[in-house]
Amino acid sequence: MKNYFFLLFFLILFIYPIDLFGQNWKYKSGKSDFDGNYRTATIVGTGGEHPYKTPMFVVNFFDKGDLNVYFTNAGYAGCDHKVAYFKFDKDDEIYQSQISTNSNRDTWFIETFVCSNKSLKIIDLLEKLKKHNKFSVRLSSDCGKTDYSFSLSGSTAAINFVTKPYYDNIAQSNKDAESEKKRLHIEKLQFDKKMSDSLIVPVEAITLYPEYIYIKPVKDGIWNYKTLSKGESVVIVDYSPESDYYVLKKASSIDIPEDFLLYISKSGVKIK
C-alpha cells in the first residue's frame, strides 16, 4: 500500500510539476566579444498568465558598462507610465521604482527607487534582496498590471558574486578622486604661497586695450570714469590670486595718490 502511495505521488509530480523546495538563485560569469567580461545572477519567479508564467529577475554587470537590474519574460514593456512596486517579506513598506525598457520592449529595467518620497539607490535594493527570504513585484503600466513572486534563497552569494567588481570599481574611483583632490589641494597651496610671496613685489605691465580704473575691485566701482590708453605702462601688485583685479600702483598717464588704492582688471594687462 505504501509503495502504491509513493508511486502515485511521484506520478502526480511528473504530470503536474510542483516546486516544493522553491527556486534558487543561479549565477555565472562569461565574456562577450562586444561587451567584455560579465557576471550575471538570475532567479525564476512565479505568477502572471500564459505566456508569462516564468518571469526572470536578473542582476548583471559588464566590465565595460554599469550594473543592470531588470525583469524579463514578464510581459510587454512598451506602454507608458511603467512602474514597479516591490514588497518584501517582514517589511510593511512598498517600494516603488521607475522603469525603462529596451528596443524590443520586452525588458523592465529598474531605475530610481522611491520609498515614502525618498529616493533609494539600486545598491539599497540589492541589500534588501540579500536580507529577506522572498519578494513580490507588481509591474504596472497603461496596458495593465501583473504580480509576480520570487524566492531569495541563495541571493546573497549570487548578488555578492555579481557586484564585487562593481564595488571594486567604485572603491577605486573614490580612491582616485581622493588622490586627485589631494593633488589639487597641494597645487593650490603651492600656488597660493608663490603668489603670496610676490604680493609685496610690484611688477611692470602694459595695458592690452583701453582699460578702466576702479576704486574697488568690482565692475561697478569705476573711479571717476578714468581710463588708461592701450599700450600704457603701469606698475601693479597682485594682492589676491582669487581676485580678477590687480592693485594699480603707478600709471604713466595719471598721478595716483600714495595712500589711495586703485584697481585694474587682470584681463586688461600683460606683465612685461
Number of C-alpha atoms within 10 A of each C-alpha: 6 7 8 8 10 11 11 12 11 12 12 12 12 10 8 9 10 10 9 7 7 14 16 17 21 16 20 13 14 10 12 9 6 7 11 12 15 18 22 22 23 20 23 22 21 19 17 18 12 8 10 17 16 18 21 19 21 20 20 22 21 21 15 10 12 10 17 15 19 18 24 19 16 24 21 17 26 19 13 12 13 20 20 23 18 21 17 21 12 10 10 8 12 14 19 23 21 16 22 18 18 11 8 9 14 16 21 26 20 20 19 12 21 16 14 9 9 7 13 16 11 17 12 10 15 17 14 17 19 18 13 17 16 18 19 19 20 17 22 19 18 12 12 10 14 16 17 21 20 23 20 22 19 16 25 17 14 23 24 16 18 22 20 13 17 19 13 11 13 12 12 12 12 12 12 12 12 12 12 12 12 12 12 12 12 12 12 12 12 12 13 15 13 12 16 15 10 14 17 11 12 16 15 16 18 19 22 15 15 14 19 19 22 24 18 16 19 14 13 9 15 18 14 10 9 12 17 20 16 14 15 17 20 23 17 26 19 22 16 14 15 8 12 14 24 22 24 22 21 18 18 12 12 10 9 14 10 8 6 9 14 22 24 29 20 16 13 17 23 14 13 9
